[in-house]
Structure formats: C-alpha cells, structure tokens
Amino acid sequence: MKARLAACTLILAVIASIAPAAELTLEKGDHICLIGNALGERLQHQNDWETLLHLRYPERDLTVRNLCFPGDEPMERIRSENFGDPDQHLTHSQASVVLFFFGFNESFAGADGLDAFVANMTKLVEETKTKDYSGRGAPRMVLVSPIAFENTGNPNLPDGAAHNDRLAAYTQALHDVAAATDVGFVDLFTPTKALFADSDAQLTLDGAHLNAAGYRALASILDQGLFGQASPATAGPGTPTYAAVKAEVDDKNFHWWHRYRAVNGYSIYGSRGKAGSDGTYNNTDVMERERAILDEMCANRDVRIWALARGEQVAAQVDDSNTLPFINPKTNVGGKNDPNRARGKLGSLDYSPAQEQLKHFKLAPGYEINLVASEEQFPELANPVALNFDNKGRLWVSTMASYPHWKPKTKMDDKLLIFEDHDHDGRADECKVFAGGLHQPTGFEIGRGGVCM
C-alpha cells in the first residue's frame, strides 16, 4: 500500500491525459444533488460553478440542490435527531444526478485507510445504483476528488507536502473506484495543485479550504472536468448576464440553505417538534410548513435562473405569491390543557412595565439592581440572548428575533447592539446597531479591536 501511495503523483498525471472527454451528460430537467464534504458544501455559498452550469446548458432547465455537510464520509453522516437519512433527502430533491465529494477527510488515515475508503466508496456507488430518487431510474454519478493542499507560506500552517501525498493517493483510489463501477470521475487534485503553484495570490483560507477567489478558479476546473471542454457560453464572468444569473443562484441557494440546514432542528423534526400543540398544530406542523414554503421559493428562483441563462428578462422582484400559506397557530398558554395551570404556575401574559418589575426582585444584602435599558425605550432589544460590557462601560447585547429559526418572506435581521450612557446616570441613552442582518447570534466575545461572534 505504501508503494501505491508513493506512485500516485505519476499515475495521476497519466489519468489527466487519458480521462474521457466528458464524465457527465445532462438531460433536460435533471435534478443534480451534491453529496459529501465541506468542499462541496461551500459551492452553495460561492456560486460561480452553478452559474457556469446554467450558462452552459440554458435550455436544460437544471435544478441543483446541495446536500453536503462538513465532515461527511461515505458511510458516516452525523445528523441531529430525526434529520432524515440521505435517501430521504435525495428522494425529496428528486436526484437524477449525484456528485460525490469525498476523499479529503478520509485522507488523514493515510495509506492504512485506503482499503477501507475504496470499500466504502464502492459500497456507496453500488447501493446508489439500486435507487430511483427521481422516478427516472438510477441516478448518474460522478466521483469528484479532493483539491490539493496549498502551501500558503504561513509558518503557522503546514506546507502541504505530506497532505498532498495522501490526497494524491485518495484521488487515485476514487479514480479506481469510478473505473471499476462505471461511473464518472473528476480529478480536481492535479489541476488545483498546478493552480496553487502558478498563482501569486493565496487561493485558500488555510491551505485546505478555498477562499472566494479559489472557488472562482475552481468553477471552470470542475465545469470542464465534468463536461470535457471549455464552456461554449459567451456570457462569462464580468458580463451582465453572468452577474444576473449568479445573483439569482445566490438567492436560490440562500433559501435552500435555510430549508435543508434549518437551525434548531430539534424544534422542527426533533423531539421538541411534538410539543406546543394548540390542539390542532404542533411545532413540527408549523415549521415544516415553512420549509415547504422554502421549497416553493427555491423552485420560483429556479425558473428565473433558467430564463436569465437564456437571455430572457425577468421581473425585478421574484413573485412568491404562489406558495402555501403560513400556519398561524393559537397560543397554548393558559388553555384548559396547559399543565402549568394545574400546577398553579400559569402566571400572566400581562407584563408589567420594567420599573414595576424592579419592585419584585429580592436581593441579597449589599446588592442593588439597576434598569439600564428596556424594550419600552428600545424596541430593538426584544429577544436578548447574550450581553457583555466593554472597557468603555458600554453594554453590548445580541438579540434573536428570528428564534427558533428564520421565517421565510421576512427580513433576516437579528442584531448585535451597543447601548451607551452619555450622561453617566446608569441608564442607556442611545442604542447603536453594531451588526445587523444576523441569524441566531447566540454569543459573542469582545476583544482585539472588534468582536467575535
């Protein structure tokens, strides 16, 4: 096995020269799903590859859904309770094409892990051949190799030499599995290794994970690796059509991300989803309806992407009036089935003013309580989650109005606020928005001239 590891660089050079002209042929209406690790996952945040895809095939009406998770391996997909297995999500997305991104995480096992990796990838491909997620038969598959490790010159990071030896071996293993199982294979390792060597700019965040410029460069490498030749599309980066299509892909993938990767899954499909019933609906009913609405919003944006890729005009704003309605449940607080009523702990939904609430605190000797800020004075303070004071005596508060997760069709605008007391009377006089447009800022730490969130 160690001899195999040492020979991989030479073998990969041969692979690059004899690879088939195209690894994937797409049909009209194909649904392409990405499965695998962080390399694939971040393609939905850096959307140049998908933009090139639609511009290459403007008449194919292609649907792309990203199902990748950092850390995923062929037979190891760690998820929260009741998230659903890969087959469920591939069926939901009607996958007729699957691109597998594996090999980086597994490469840390070195030569000793190669046999297991080959066995697991072979099992994954053969099992996937037996599936019909789309109603059109087994999906076509392509195995996509990891990229190379970039030597950034940073003394605090590895130079990548050992990493690249391992990555070469795992790229070779993927090639062998693809050949043995008769599926497609794209070598990203060899061209990105050359790209890093030739580039004056740093193209990764840390040697292993591409930055925005790195993903822009990868887009054409992956595109050509899949389809065998440079794209015939004339609307390349820098053109108005490219910018318009990419903006729409960005928006579609923003909505898809919040559908597939919805935060607080424990309250959606997990155990807490069954709580909170108003007698008709529970948490799962309400929030799964919101995820269904997100599916419809993604489909609306797909249609706009196809039109723009064909050079057609679309309305300035997407029309989402065709989605399902939201479920608006009644509160279950105070109802006849409220367990807190039986315990005598129901309390009241009539909240006292802040100054009145101060009278009800029981403090230890020597302590006092002071009202610094309230929602009455600063409405944006609603749903505070974390607070801290800086060395200027200012109060910082993060708020999560979007809890338990962002509601579609609303503005995503959780905030980090700063409260200043200009006259030093212990009461905030001004509220400043340090950062807006956030989503679930559960905590923060002040330091080094800024804040970490």
C-alpha positions as CSV (number, residue, x, y, z in Angstrom):
1,M,0.0,0.0,0.0
2,K,2.9,2.4,0.7
3,A,4.3,1.8,-2.8
4,R,0.9,2.7,-4.1
5,L,1.0,6.0,-2.1
6,A,4.4,7.0,-3.5
7,A,3.4,6.3,-7.1
8,C,0.2,8.3,-7.2
9,T,1.6,11.6,-8.5
10,L,2.9,9.9,-11.6
11,I,-0.3,7.9,-12.1
12,L,-2.4,11.0,-11.7
13,A,-0.5,12.7,-14.5
14,V,-1.4,9.8,-16.7
15,I,-5.1,9.9,-15.6
16,A,-5.3,13.6,-16.6
17,S,-4.1,12.7,-20.1
18,I,-6.3,9.7,-20.7
19,A,-9.5,10.8,-19.0
20,P,-12.7,10.6,-21.2
21,A,-13.7,13.8,-22.9
22,A,-16.8,14.1,-20.7
23,E,-17.7,12.4,-17.4
24,L,-21.4,13.5,-17.4
25,T,-24.2,14.0,-19.9
26,L,-27.1,16.0,-18.7
27,E,-30.7,15.7,-19.8
28,K,-33.5,18.3,-19.8
29,G,-35.0,18.6,-16.3
30,D,-32.2,16.9,-14.5
31,H,-32.0,17.4,-10.7
32,I,-28.4,17.5,-9.6
33,C,-27.6,16.8,-6.0
34,L,-24.2,17.3,-4.3
35,I,-23.3,14.9,-1.5
36,G,-20.1,14.9,0.6
37,N,-17.8,17.2,2.5
38,A,-17.0,20.9,3.0
39,L,-15.5,21.3,-0.5
40,G,-18.9,20.6,-2.0
41,E,-20.9,22.3,0.7
42,R,-19.3,25.7,0.2
43,L,-20.2,25.6,-3.5
44,Q,-23.6,26.9,-2.5
45,H,-22.0,30.0,-0.8
46,Q,-19.6,30.6,-3.7
47,N,-21.9,30.1,-6.7
48,D,-19.6,30.5,-9.7
49,W,-19.7,26.8,-10.7
50,E,-23.5,26.6,-10.6
51,T,-23.7,29.8,-12.6
52,L,-21.4,28.4,-15.3
53,L,-23.5,25.2,-15.3
54,H,-26.7,27.1,-16.2
55,L,-25.0,29.3,-18.8
56,R,-23.5,26.1,-20.4
57,Y,-26.9,24.4,-20.6
58,P,-29.5,27.2,-20.7
59,E,-32.1,25.0,-22.4
60,R,-31.8,22.1,-19.9
61,D,-33.8,23.6,-17.0
62,L,-31.4,22.1,-14.4
63,T,-32.2,22.0,-10.7
64,V,-29.3,21.9,-8.3
65,R,-29.6,21.1,-4.6
66,N,-26.6,20.9,-2.2
67,L,-26.9,18.2,0.4
68,C,-23.2,18.3,1.6
69,F,-22.2,18.6,5.2
70,P,-18.6,19.3,6.5
71,G,-17.1,16.1,7.9
72,D,-19.3,13.7,5.9
73,E,-17.7,10.5,4.8
74,P,-19.2,7.7,2.6
75,M,-20.7,5.7,5.4
76,E,-20.6,8.3,8.2
77,R,-23.2,11.2,8.1
78,I,-23.7,12.6,11.6
79,R,-27.0,14.5,11.9
80,S,-29.4,15.7,14.6
81,E,-32.3,13.7,15.8
82,N,-34.8,12.7,13.0
83,F,-33.0,14.8,10.4
84,G,-33.6,12.0,7.8
85,D,-31.2,9.7,6.0
86,P,-29.5,10.5,2.7
87,D,-32.0,8.5,0.7
88,Q,-34.9,10.6,2.1
89,H,-33.3,13.8,1.1
90,L,-32.2,12.6,-2.3
91,T,-35.8,11.5,-2.9
92,H,-37.1,14.8,-1.7
93,S,-34.8,16.6,-4.2
94,Q,-35.7,14.1,-7.0
95,A,-32.0,13.4,-7.7
96,S,-31.3,12.2,-11.2
97,V,-27.6,13.1,-11.0
98,V,-25.4,12.8,-7.9
99,L,-22.0,14.4,-7.5
100,F,-20.0,12.8,-4.6
101,F,-17.3,14.9,-2.9
102,F,-15.2,12.6,-0.7
103,G,-11.6,11.9,0.0
104,F,-10.2,14.8,2.0
105,N,-11.4,13.9,5.5
106,E,-10.6,10.2,4.8
107,S,-7.1,11.0,3.6
108,F,-5.9,11.7,7.2
109,A,-6.0,7.9,7.7
110,G,-3.1,7.7,5.2
111,A,-2.1,4.5,3.5
112,D,-3.6,2.4,6.2
113,G,-7.1,3.8,5.4
114,L,-7.1,3.4,1.7
115,D,-8.6,-0.1,1.5
116,A,-11.5,0.9,3.8
117,F,-12.0,4.0,1.7
118,V,-12.2,2.0,-1.5
119,A,-14.5,-0.5,0.0
120,N,-16.8,2.2,1.4
121,M,-16.9,4.2,-1.9
122,T,-17.6,1.1,-3.9
123,K,-20.4,0.1,-1.5
124,L,-21.9,3.7,-1.7
125,V,-21.9,3.6,-5.5
126,E,-23.3,0.1,-5.9
127,E,-26.0,0.9,-3.4
128,T,-26.9,4.1,-5.1
129,K,-27.3,2.3,-8.4
130,T,-30.2,0.4,-6.9
131,K,-32.1,3.6,-6.0
132,D,-34.6,5.6,-8.0
133,Y,-34.9,9.0,-6.4
134,S,-36.4,10.8,-9.4
135,G,-38.8,8.3,-11.0
136,R,-36.5,8.2,-14.0
137,G,-34.3,5.3,-12.8
138,A,-31.0,5.1,-11.0
139,P,-29.1,8.4,-10.8
140,R,-26.0,9.1,-12.9
141,M,-23.0,9.5,-10.6
142,V,-19.7,11.3,-10.7
143,L,-16.9,10.9,-8.1
144,V,-15.2,14.3,-7.5
145,S,-11.7,14.2,-6.0
146,P,-10.4,16.5,-3.2
147,I,-8.4,19.5,-4.2
148,A,-4.7,19.8,-3.4
149,F,-3.3,21.4,-0.3
150,E,-1.9,24.9,-0.9
151,N,1.4,25.9,0.6
152,T,0.5,29.4,1.8
153,G,3.9,30.2,3.2
154,N,2.3,30.8,6.6
155,P,4.7,29.4,9.2
156,N,1.7,28.6,11.4
157,L,0.2,26.2,8.7
158,P,1.6,23.0,7.1
159,D,3.4,23.3,3.8
160,G,1.1,20.6,2.4
161,A,3.7,18.2,1.2
162,A,2.6,15.3,3.4
163,H,-1.1,16.3,2.8
164,N,-0.6,16.2,-1.0
165,D,1.0,12.8,-0.9
166,R,-2.1,11.4,0.9
167,L,-4.5,13.4,-1.2
168,A,-2.9,12.0,-4.4
169,A,-3.4,8.5,-3.1
170,Y,-7.1,9.1,-2.3
171,T,-7.6,10.8,-5.6
172,Q,-6.2,7.7,-7.3
173,A,-8.4,5.5,-5.2
174,L,-11.5,7.4,-6.4
175,H,-10.4,7.1,-10.0
176,D,-10.1,3.3,-9.5
177,V,-13.5,3.0,-7.9
178,A,-15.1,5.1,-10.7
179,A,-13.4,2.8,-13.3
180,A,-14.5,-0.4,-11.5
181,T,-18.1,0.7,-11.0
182,D,-18.5,2.5,-14.4
183,V,-19.3,6.0,-13.1
184,G,-17.8,9.3,-13.8
185,F,-14.7,10.7,-12.2
186,V,-13.3,14.3,-12.0
187,D,-9.7,14.9,-10.8
188,L,-9.6,18.2,-9.0
189,F,-6.3,17.4,-7.3
190,T,-4.0,17.6,-10.2
191,P,-5.2,20.9,-11.7
192,T,-5.5,22.7,-8.3
193,K,-2.0,21.6,-7.4
194,A,-0.8,23.3,-10.6
195,L,-3.0,26.3,-10.0
196,F,-1.6,26.8,-6.5
197,A,1.9,26.6,-7.7
198,D,1.3,29.1,-10.5
199,S,-0.7,31.6,-8.6
200,D,0.8,34.7,-6.9
201,A,-2.4,35.1,-4.8
202,Q,-3.4,32.9,-1.9
203,L,-6.5,30.8,-3.0
204,T,-7.3,29.1,0.3
205,L,-8.2,30.2,3.8
206,D,-5.8,27.8,5.5
207,G,-4.2,25.6,2.8
208,A,-7.2,23.2,2.8
209,H,-10.3,25.3,2.2
210,L,-10.7,27.6,-0.8
211,N,-11.4,31.3,-0.4
212,A,-13.7,33.2,-2.7
213,A,-11.0,33.6,-5.4
214,G,-10.2,29.9,-5.1
215,Y,-13.8,28.9,-5.7
216,R,-13.9,31.2,-8.7
217,A,-10.9,29.5,-10.1
218,L,-12.3,26.0,-9.2
219,A,-15.6,26.7,-11.1
220,S,-14.1,26.4,-14.6
221,I,-11.9,23.4,-13.5
222,L,-15.0,21.5,-12.2
223,D,-17.1,22.5,-15.2
224,Q,-14.5,21.3,-17.7
225,G,-13.8,18.2,-15.7
226,L,-17.5,17.2,-15.8
227,F,-18.2,18.1,-19.4
228,G,-14.8,17.7,-21.1
229,Q,-14.3,21.0,-22.8
230,A,-14.5,24.7,-22.1
231,S,-18.0,26.1,-21.9
232,P,-19.3,27.4,-25.2
233,A,-21.3,30.1,-23.2
234,T,-20.3,33.6,-24.2
235,A,-21.6,35.2,-21.0
236,G,-18.6,34.7,-18.8
237,P,-17.6,36.3,-15.5
238,G,-17.7,40.1,-15.8
239,T,-20.7,40.2,-18.1
240,P,-24.2,41.4,-17.1
241,T,-25.8,38.1,-17.9
242,Y,-23.3,36.2,-15.7
243,A,-23.9,38.7,-12.9
244,A,-27.7,38.4,-13.2
245,V,-27.7,34.6,-13.2
246,K,-25.2,34.4,-10.3
247,A,-27.3,36.8,-8.2
248,E,-30.4,34.6,-8.8
249,V,-28.4,31.5,-7.9
250,D,-27.1,33.2,-4.7
251,D,-30.7,34.0,-3.8
252,K,-32.0,30.5,-4.5
253,N,-29.2,28.8,-2.5
254,F,-29.8,31.2,0.4
255,H,-33.3,29.9,0.6
256,W,-32.2,26.3,0.1
257,W,-29.6,26.6,2.8
258,H,-32.3,27.7,5.3
259,R,-34.6,24.8,4.2
260,Y,-32.0,22.0,4.3
261,R,-29.8,23.4,7.0
262,A,-32.6,25.0,9.1
263,V,-31.2,25.8,12.6
264,N,-32.9,24.4,15.7
265,G,-33.9,21.1,14.1
266,Y,-34.7,19.7,17.5
267,S,-37.8,22.0,17.4
268,I,-38.7,21.2,13.9
269,Y,-38.3,17.4,13.3
270,G,-36.7,16.5,16.7
271,S,-38.5,15.7,19.9
272,R,-39.5,19.2,20.7
273,G,-41.4,19.4,17.4
274,K,-44.2,17.5,19.0
275,A,-44.5,20.0,21.8
276,G,-46.5,23.1,22.0
277,S,-49.7,21.9,20.4
278,D,-52.6,24.4,20.3
279,G,-55.0,21.4,19.9
280,T,-54.6,21.4,16.1
281,Y,-51.0,22.2,15.2
282,N,-47.7,21.4,16.9
283,N,-44.2,22.9,16.3
284,T,-43.4,20.4,13.6
285,D,-46.6,21.2,11.7
286,V,-45.9,25.0,11.8
287,M,-42.2,24.8,10.9
288,E,-42.3,22.0,8.3
289,R,-44.9,24.2,6.5
290,E,-42.3,26.9,6.5
291,R,-39.7,24.5,5.0
292,A,-42.3,23.5,2.3
293,I,-42.7,27.2,1.5
294,L,-38.9,27.5,1.2
295,D,-39.0,24.6,-1.3
296,E,-41.5,26.5,-3.4
297,M,-39.5,29.7,-3.1
298,C,-36.4,27.8,-4.4
299,A,-38.5,26.5,-7.3
300,N,-39.6,30.0,-8.2
301,R,-36.0,31.1,-8.3
302,D,-35.0,28.1,-10.4
303,V,-37.4,29.3,-13.1
304,R,-35.8,32.8,-13.0
305,I,-32.3,31.3,-13.3
306,W,-33.3,29.3,-16.4
307,A,-34.9,32.4,-18.0
308,L,-31.9,34.6,-17.3
309,A,-29.5,32.0,-18.6
310,R,-31.4,32.0,-21.9
311,G,-31.0,35.8,-22.1
312,E,-34.7,36.5,-21.2
313,Q,-36.0,39.2,-19.0
314,V,-37.5,38.6,-15.6
315,A,-39.4,40.8,-13.2
316,A,-37.3,42.9,-10.8
317,Q,-38.7,41.1,-7.8
318,V,-39.4,37.4,-7.6
319,D,-43.1,36.6,-7.2
320,D,-43.7,34.2,-4.3
321,S,-47.4,34.6,-4.1
322,N,-48.0,31.0,-5.3
323,T,-46.6,29.4,-2.1
324,L,-48.6,27.7,0.6
325,P,-49.9,29.9,3.3
326,F,-48.2,30.0,6.7
327,I,-49.9,28.2,9.6
328,N,-50.7,30.7,12.3
329,P,-51.4,28.7,15.5
330,K,-53.1,30.0,18.6
331,T,-51.1,30.2,21.8
332,N,-51.3,27.2,24.0
333,V,-50.5,29.2,27.1
334,G,-53.4,29.4,29.5
335,G,-55.6,26.8,27.8
336,K,-57.5,24.1,29.6
337,N,-54.8,21.6,28.8
338,D,-51.9,23.9,30.0
339,P,-50.1,21.8,32.6
340,N,-48.9,24.9,34.4
341,R,-52.5,25.8,35.1
342,A,-52.9,22.6,37.1
343,R,-49.6,23.3,38.9
344,G,-50.7,26.8,39.8
345,K,-47.8,28.2,37.9
346,L,-49.6,29.8,35.0
347,G,-48.6,33.4,35.7
348,S,-49.9,36.1,33.4
349,L,-49.3,37.3,29.8
350,D,-49.9,40.8,31.0
351,Y,-46.3,42.0,31.5
352,S,-45.6,44.8,34.0
353,P,-43.5,47.9,33.0
354,A,-39.8,47.5,33.7
355,Q,-39.8,49.9,36.6
356,E,-42.7,48.0,38.2
357,Q,-40.8,44.7,37.8
358,L,-37.9,46.1,39.7
359,K,-40.0,46.1,42.8
360,H,-40.4,42.4,42.8
361,F,-36.7,41.4,42.9
362,K,-35.5,40.0,46.2
363,L,-31.8,40.9,46.6
364,A,-29.1,39.7,49.0
365,P,-27.9,42.3,51.4
366,G,-25.5,44.8,49.8
367,Y,-26.8,44.3,46.3
368,E,-28.9,46.7,44.2
369,I,-30.5,46.3,40.8
370,N,-30.5,49.0,38.1
371,L,-32.5,49.2,34.9
372,V,-30.0,50.0,32.1
373,A,-32.3,49.5,29.1
374,S,-35.7,48.0,28.3
375,E,-37.8,47.2,25.3
376,E,-40.1,50.1,26.2
377,Q,-37.3,52.6,25.4
378,F,-35.5,50.4,22.8
379,P,-37.9,48.1,20.9
380,E,-34.9,46.5,19.1
381,L,-33.9,45.0,22.4
382,A,-36.6,42.3,22.1
383,N,-35.4,38.7,22.5
384,P,-32.0,39.4,24.0
385,V,-29.7,36.3,24.2
386,A,-26.3,37.4,25.4
387,L,-24.7,40.5,27.0
388,N,-21.4,41.9,28.0
389,F,-19.7,45.2,28.9
390,D,-16.7,46.6,27.2
391,N,-13.8,48.7,28.7
392,K,-15.7,51.9,27.9
393,G,-18.6,50.8,30.1
394,R,-20.9,50.2,27.1
395,L,-23.5,47.4,27.2
396,W,-23.4,45.0,24.3
397,V,-26.4,42.8,23.6
398,S,-27.1,40.2,20.9
399,T,-30.8,39.6,20.0
400,M,-32.5,36.8,18.2
401,A,-35.9,38.0,17.0
402,S,-35.8,35.1,14.4
403,Y,-35.8,32.4,17.1
404,P,-36.3,29.4,16.7
405,H,-35.4,29.9,13.1
406,W,-35.8,32.5,10.3
407,K,-39.3,32.7,8.9
408,P,-39.4,32.8,5.1
409,K,-40.5,36.0,3.4
410,T,-39.4,38.1,6.4
411,K,-36.2,40.2,6.8
412,M,-33.4,38.3,8.4
413,D,-32.2,40.9,10.9
414,D,-31.0,39.6,14.3
415,K,-28.6,42.2,15.7
416,L,-25.7,42.9,17.9
417,L,-26.5,46.2,19.8
418,I,-24.4,48.7,21.8
419,F,-26.0,50.8,24.5
420,E,-24.3,54.0,25.6
421,D,-24.9,56.0,28.7
422,H,-23.8,59.6,27.7
423,D,-24.8,61.3,31.0
424,H,-23.5,58.6,33.3
425,D,-26.7,58.1,35.2
426,G,-26.7,54.4,34.8
427,R,-29.4,54.4,32.1
428,A,-28.8,53.9,28.4
429,D,-29.4,57.0,26.3
430,E,-28.6,55.6,22.8
431,C,-28.8,52.2,21.1
432,K,-26.4,51.6,18.2
433,V,-26.6,48.6,15.8
434,F,-23.1,47.3,15.6
435,A,-24.1,44.5,13.3
436,G,-27.5,43.7,11.6
437,G,-28.7,41.1,9.2
438,L,-27.5,38.4,11.5
439,H,-29.0,35.0,12.1
440,Q,-29.1,33.4,15.6
441,P,-26.1,35.2,17.2
442,T,-26.1,33.0,20.3
443,G,-23.0,34.6,21.8
444,F,-20.1,37.0,21.2
445,E,-16.7,38.0,22.7
446,I,-15.3,41.5,22.7
447,G,-11.6,41.9,22.0
448,R,-8.7,42.8,19.7
449,G,-10.5,46.0,18.5
450,G,-13.7,44.2,17.5
451,V,-15.9,41.3,18.4
452,C,-16.0,37.6,17.6
453,M,-19.5,36.1,17.1
